[in-house]
Amino acid sequence: MEELTFGRFIKEKRMALGFSLTEMGAKLGCSAPYLSGMENGKENPADDMVKKISKHLKLNHDDLSRRVEAFRKQNIKGLKAIPSEQVDGVVAFYKTCIQKGISTKDAAEILKERI
């Protein structure tokens, strides 16, 4: 039997406990759209969020962390498959940001706004 992805796993656990996205988001200190993004594989949770999810969904933290790591590895594998000509523009953008003293975090936010 195939193991559930991180997002599908937490969605099923949340629903089994009877929490809506809004209710669970409030418990976790995040928005319902962000939680939905995690459940649908569009958001990569930070370690502190994984701890909160483990606590509120009564899950084993190590198991959940393993699922998150598998999710991250899958994303990295997908990114490595992007043709280099598509990556070159992003690399140039980041180099420009670094030269202008813009943090990588701010650069990432700028890119998110343009997507």
Secondary structure, 3 states (H helix, E strand, C coil): CCCCCHHHHHHHHHHHCCCCHHHHHHHHCCCHHHHHHHHCCCCCCCHHHHHHHHHHCCCCHHHHHHHHHHHHHHHHHHHHCCCHHHHHHHHHHHHHHHHCCCCHHHHHHHHHHHC
